[in-house]
Amino acid sequence: ALPAAAESVLLLYGGQAGAGDAGVDSSLFLQVALINGVLLRTEVDRVSGQLTDPRSRFLGTRPPRLFATLVRGKLSMLALSSRPWLGYSNQGRFSISPLSYEALDYAA
């Protein structure tokens, strides 16, 4: 049920939990990068697996590649497209910001 083919997929816990902590306060989010440069983000119900609250954002002209990373001790997302983006949890809300850096192909 995607508008384009998926390039990269990443599951991350969000919310109040810290790095590597899948506590009861945290939600599970599915991030899907499409070949048309769009990032889809949806919440996954941890009991039923149902996908809710889908959101989308155009990241660039190249298909994004998604990588898990740590920001301030919390699991975050690095999306590499025609420009790099950082997705992170700030005060319980997920934010995604462009980075002032040249285009990257891979991250570790």
N, CA, C and O of each residue as an XYZ file, in Angstrom:
432
protein
N       0.828     -1.194      0.000
C       0.000      0.000      0.000
C       0.870      1.255      0.000
O       0.502      2.264      0.601
N       2.017      1.197     -0.668
C       2.907      2.353     -0.755
C       2.750      3.027     -2.115
O       2.487      2.350     -3.110
N       2.909      4.361     -2.173
C       2.787      5.061     -3.443
C       3.976      4.838     -4.378
O       3.881      5.136     -5.568
N       5.095      4.319     -3.863
C       6.289      4.023     -4.661
C       7.037      2.886     -3.963
O       6.726      2.528     -2.827
N       8.017      2.331     -4.652
C       8.799      1.239     -4.082
C       9.665      1.736     -2.925
O      10.131      2.875     -2.931
N       9.872      0.872     -1.938
C      10.690      1.227     -0.773
C      12.169      1.068     -1.094
O      12.577      0.102     -1.739
N      12.960      2.019     -0.640
C      14.417      1.975     -0.776
C      15.070      1.497      0.516
O      16.042      0.743      0.482
N      14.535      1.936      1.658
C      15.131      1.632      2.953
C      14.040      1.633      4.017
O      13.060      2.371      3.914
N      14.219      0.789      5.054
C      13.227      0.671      6.129
C      13.969      0.687      7.464
O      15.048      0.107      7.589
N      13.374      1.366      8.475
C      13.982      1.445      9.792
C      12.884      1.460     10.854
O      11.935      2.239     10.760
N      13.015      0.602     11.860
C      12.112      0.604     13.016
C      12.826      1.256     14.185
O      13.941      0.863     14.530
N      12.190      2.256     14.801
C      12.778      2.958     15.940
C      11.756      3.133     17.040
O      10.570      3.336     16.777
N      12.223      3.052     18.274
C      11.386      3.414     19.408
C      11.487      4.912     19.604
O      12.562      5.493     19.455
N      10.370      5.539     19.939
C      10.357      6.976     20.191
C       9.696      7.258     21.516
O       9.245      6.339     22.200
N       9.633      8.515     21.882
C       8.967      8.902     23.123
C       9.944      9.123     24.250
O      10.998      9.725     24.046
N       9.613      8.644     25.443
C      10.379      8.960     26.641
C      11.558      8.021     26.881
O      12.410      8.324     27.716
N      11.634      6.906     26.187
C      12.680      5.921     26.475
C      14.035      6.386     25.968
O      14.110      7.162     25.016
N      15.103      5.917     26.595
C      16.458      6.253     26.196
C      16.998      5.250     25.193
O      16.264      4.406     24.680
N      18.293      5.353     24.920
C      18.933      4.503     23.921
C      18.804      3.030     24.285
O      19.141      2.618     25.394
N      18.319      2.259     23.347
C      18.193      0.832     23.540
C      17.099      0.427     24.507
O      16.947     -0.759     24.799
N      16.339      1.376     25.008
C      15.299      1.080     25.988
C      13.952      1.020     25.291
O      13.501      2.013     24.721
N      13.321     -0.110     25.332
C      12.003     -0.283     24.715
C      10.954     -0.330     25.818
O      10.130     -1.243     25.858
N      10.986      0.643     26.701
C      10.099      0.679     27.854
C       8.649      0.899     27.473
O       8.332      1.114     26.303
N       7.770      0.846     28.463
C       6.343      0.971     28.212
C       5.963      2.374     27.777
O       4.905      2.558     27.174
N       6.799      3.378     28.065
C       6.497      4.752     27.671
C       6.781      5.007     26.191
O       6.284      5.983     25.629
N       7.565      4.152     25.561
C       8.002      4.417     24.196
C       7.051      3.804     23.170
O       6.415      2.780     23.418
N       6.973      4.447     22.033
C       6.183      3.960     20.909
C       7.130      3.412     19.857
O       8.302      3.788     19.809
N       6.626      2.534     19.023
C       7.416      1.962     17.943
C       7.012      2.637     16.647
O       5.826      2.707     16.325
N       7.997      3.139     15.892
C       7.722      3.838     14.642
C       8.412      3.139     13.478
O       9.572      2.737     13.574
N       7.686      3.004     12.392
C       8.218      2.449     11.152
C       8.512      3.609     10.214
O       7.628      4.402      9.891
N       9.760      3.696      9.783
C      10.191      4.728      8.841
C      10.480      4.014      7.523
O      11.254      3.058      7.489
N       9.861      4.477      6.444
C      10.058      3.870      5.135
C      10.484      4.958      4.157
O       9.757      5.929      3.945
N      11.669      4.793      3.560
C      12.157      5.729      2.554
C      11.800      5.169      1.176
O      12.112      4.020      0.864
N      11.151      5.983      0.365
C      10.704      5.558     -0.961
C      11.674      6.032     -2.045
O      12.421      6.989     -1.843
N      11.658      5.352     -3.202
C      12.587      5.701     -4.275
C      12.311      7.082     -4.867
O      13.164      7.629     -5.567
N      11.141      7.653     -4.603
C      10.833      8.995     -5.114
C      11.295     10.103     -4.168
O      10.977     11.271     -4.394
N      12.049      9.756     -3.101
C      12.604     10.756     -2.197
C      11.731     11.091     -1.007
O      12.063     12.000     -0.247
N      10.627     10.388     -0.818
C       9.694     10.664      0.273
C       9.966      9.723      1.445
O      10.237      8.538      1.253
N       9.892     10.270      2.667
C       9.982      9.472      3.886
C       8.591      9.326      4.463
O       7.917     10.322      4.724
N       8.151      8.082      4.667
C       6.883      7.800      5.336
C       7.192      7.346      6.755
O       8.082      6.525      6.973
N       6.452      7.885      7.718
C       6.636      7.528      9.122
C       5.275      7.202      9.709
O       4.336      7.990      9.595
N       5.169      6.033     10.339
C       3.900      5.619     10.917
C       4.144      4.910     12.238
O       5.182      4.275     12.424
N       3.200      5.015     13.149
C       3.316      4.351     14.446
C       2.820      2.913     14.314
O       1.821      2.650     13.644
N       3.525      1.993     14.956
C       3.174      0.571     14.932
C       2.634      0.186     16.306
O       3.303      0.382     17.321
N       1.417     -0.365     16.331
C       0.850     -0.858     17.582
C       1.648     -2.078     18.013
O       1.777     -3.035     17.250
N       2.183     -2.056     19.223
C       3.070     -3.118     19.695
C       2.332     -4.409     20.002
O       2.979     -5.443     20.172
N       0.996     -4.399     20.082
C       0.228     -5.617     20.339
C      -0.308     -6.202     19.043
O      -0.094     -7.380     18.754
N      -1.011     -5.377     18.254
C      -1.667     -5.873     17.046
C      -0.831     -5.718     15.777
O      -1.086     -6.406     14.788
N       0.163     -4.829     15.786
C       0.951     -4.576     14.588
C       0.285     -3.604     13.622
O       0.804     -3.360     12.532
N      -0.851     -3.051     14.008
C      -1.574     -2.116     13.135
C      -0.790     -0.818     12.984
O      -0.202     -0.323     13.946
N      -0.784     -0.267     11.762
C      -0.100      0.985     11.460
C      -1.082      2.148     11.583
O      -2.167      2.114     11.003
N      -0.696      3.185     12.346
C      -1.561      4.344     12.551
C      -0.775      5.631     12.386
O       0.455      5.625     12.422
N      -1.478      6.721     12.208
C      -0.930      8.076     12.148
C       0.211      8.215     11.134
O       1.322      8.591     11.509
N      -0.051      7.915      9.848
C       1.018      8.042      8.844
C       1.338      9.510      8.558
O       0.448     10.360      8.511
N       2.622      9.784      8.369
C       3.109     11.120      8.010
C       4.114     10.968      6.881
O       4.768      9.931      6.771
N       4.243     11.983      6.045
C       5.219     11.909      4.955
C       5.968     13.225      4.833
O       5.466     14.283      5.211
N       7.184     13.136      4.295
C       8.011     14.324      4.073
C       8.938     14.055      2.908
O       9.548     12.990      2.815
N       9.039     15.035      2.014
C       9.962     14.930      0.881
C      11.359     15.285      1.365
O      11.568     16.360      1.926
N      12.327     14.379      1.149
C      13.693     14.584      1.645
C      14.685     14.984      0.578
O      15.734     15.539      0.905
N      14.396     14.726     -0.679
C      15.346     15.079     -1.728
C      15.108     14.292     -2.997
O      14.192     13.474     -3.084
N      15.958     14.559     -3.983
C      15.774     13.959     -5.300
C      16.331     12.540     -5.395
O      15.947     11.793     -6.295
N      17.221     12.156     -4.492
C      17.749     10.793     -4.479
C      16.956      9.933     -3.502
O      16.455     10.445     -2.500
N      16.836      8.645     -3.773
C      16.154      7.761     -2.812
C      16.899      7.759     -1.478
O      18.094      7.464     -1.452
N      16.233      8.076     -0.379
C      16.914      8.138      0.923
C      17.329      6.753      1.431
O      16.646      5.754      1.203
N      18.458      6.728      2.120
C      18.903      5.540      2.846
C      18.831      5.885      4.325
O      19.272      6.958      4.736
N      18.278      4.981      5.126
C      18.053      5.242      6.541
C      19.056      4.476      7.394
O      19.347      3.308      7.138
N      19.580      5.157      8.417
C      20.548      4.568      9.335
C      20.165      4.943     10.756
O      19.749      6.074     11.007
N      20.301      4.010     11.687
C      20.074      4.293     13.103
C      21.344      4.910     13.681
O      22.453      4.497     13.343
N      21.175      5.900     14.553
C      22.300      6.567     15.196
C      21.874      7.034     16.587
O      20.696      6.950     16.936
N      22.812      7.518     17.373
C      22.519      8.050     18.703
C      22.700      9.561     18.706
O      23.699     10.074     18.204
N      21.727     10.271     19.275
C      21.822     11.708     19.486
C      21.446     11.972     20.931
O      20.325     11.686     21.350
N      22.387     12.519     21.696
C      22.177     12.779     23.125
C      21.705     11.529     23.875
O      20.861     11.611     24.768
N      22.257     10.381     23.500
C      21.939      9.133     24.170
C      20.623      8.503     23.765
O      20.217      7.506     24.362
N      19.944      9.049     22.772
C      18.663      8.490     22.310
C      18.798      8.004     20.874
O      19.499      8.601     20.057
N      18.100      6.891     20.587
C      18.107      6.379     19.223
C      17.484      7.399     18.280
O      16.426      7.962     18.561
N      18.150      7.623     17.171
C      17.713      8.604     16.181
C      17.911      8.030     14.795
O      18.420      6.921     14.635
N      17.503      8.801     13.786
C      17.575      8.351     12.406
C      18.397      9.328     11.576
O      18.217     10.542     11.672
N      19.291      8.796     10.769
C      20.016      9.584      9.790
C      19.492      9.165      8.423
O      19.576      7.992      8.061
N      18.953     10.110      7.662
C      18.417      9.845      6.326
C      19.329     10.527      5.310
O      19.510     11.744      5.347
N      19.896      9.741      4.409
C      20.821     10.278      3.416
C      20.159     10.291      2.047
O      19.882      9.238      1.472
N      19.909     11.482      1.532
C      19.312     11.673      0.216
C      20.215     12.659     -0.532
O      21.436     12.609     -0.378
N      19.638     13.549     -1.334
C      20.452     14.562     -1.998
C      21.044     15.524     -0.970
O      21.976     16.268     -1.276
N      20.506     15.508      0.245
C      21.095     16.181      1.402
C      20.806     15.321      2.618
O      19.798     14.616      2.641
N      21.672     15.361      3.640
C      21.442     14.535      4.832
C      20.425     15.176      5.773
O      20.352     16.400      5.883
N      19.641     14.334      6.449
C      18.629     14.757      7.415
C      18.829     13.980      8.699
O      19.251     12.824      8.671
N      18.527     14.611      9.830
C      18.601     13.956     11.122
C      17.220     13.953     11.744
O      16.614     15.008     11.932
N      16.714     12.752     12.068
C      15.432     12.609     12.751
C      15.687     12.227     14.192
O      16.384     11.248     14.457
N      15.134     12.983     15.134
C      15.437     12.781     16.546
C      14.222     13.128     17.401
O      13.302     13.810     16.948
N      14.233     12.652     18.636
C      13.164     12.943     19.584
C      13.598     14.110     20.456
O      14.665     14.073     21.068
N      12.767     15.149     20.512
C      13.062     16.335     21.305
C      11.831     16.677     22.138
O      10.797     17.058     21.590
N      11.934     16.543     23.448
C      10.846     16.820     24.377
C       9.589     16.007     24.029
O       8.469     16.517     24.059
N       9.813     14.723     23.696
C       8.712     13.821     23.402
C       8.138     13.930     21.998
O       7.207     13.198     21.663
N       8.665     14.820     21.171
C       8.192     14.977     19.784
C       9.295     14.598     18.814
O      10.470     14.863     19.064
N       8.912     13.974     17.703
C       9.882     13.607     16.673
C      10.085     14.799     15.754
O       9.122     15.381     15.255
N      11.331     15.156     15.534
C      11.677     16.256     14.627
C      12.640     15.734     13.580
O      13.428     14.826     13.846
N      12.575     16.304     12.399
C      13.530     15.965     11.346
C      14.068     17.268     10.777
O      13.313     18.149     10.365
N      15.408     17.367     10.765
C      16.064     18.613     10.361
C      17.128     18.322      9.318
O      17.825     17.311      9.406
N      17.260     19.209      8.321
C      18.341     19.033      7.349
C      19.677     19.390      7.986
O      19.750     20.278      8.836
N      20.724     18.701      7.576
C      22.067     18.987      8.061
C      22.812     19.819      7.030
O      22.664     19.593      5.829
N      23.600     20.765      7.477
C      24.415     21.591      6.578
C      25.700     20.830      6.275
O      26.756     21.099      6.846
N      25.579     19.881      5.368
C      26.691     19.016      5.016
C      26.479     18.526      3.603
O      25.350     18.467      3.117
N      27.573     18.171      2.943
C      27.470     17.638      1.585
C      26.732     16.303      1.604
O      26.614     15.654      2.643
N      26.246     15.914      0.445
C      25.522     14.632      0.320
C      26.449     13.481      0.684
O      27.613     13.458      0.284
N      25.924     12.528      1.445
C      26.648     11.325      1.856
C      25.948     10.115      1.253
O      24.744     10.142      0.998
N      26.724      9.043      1.026
C      26.157      7.816      0.490
C      25.854      6.796      1.578
O      24.838      6.105      1.508
N      26.733      6.688      2.596
C      26.580      5.698      3.656
C      26.979      6.300      4.987
O      27.686      7.306      5.037
N      26.528      5.685      6.060
C      26.901      6.090      7.416
C      26.979      4.842      8.295
O      26.288      3.854      8.047
N      27.814      4.897      9.309
C      27.942      3.801     10.265
C      28.143      4.375     11.648
O      28.275      3.624     12.615
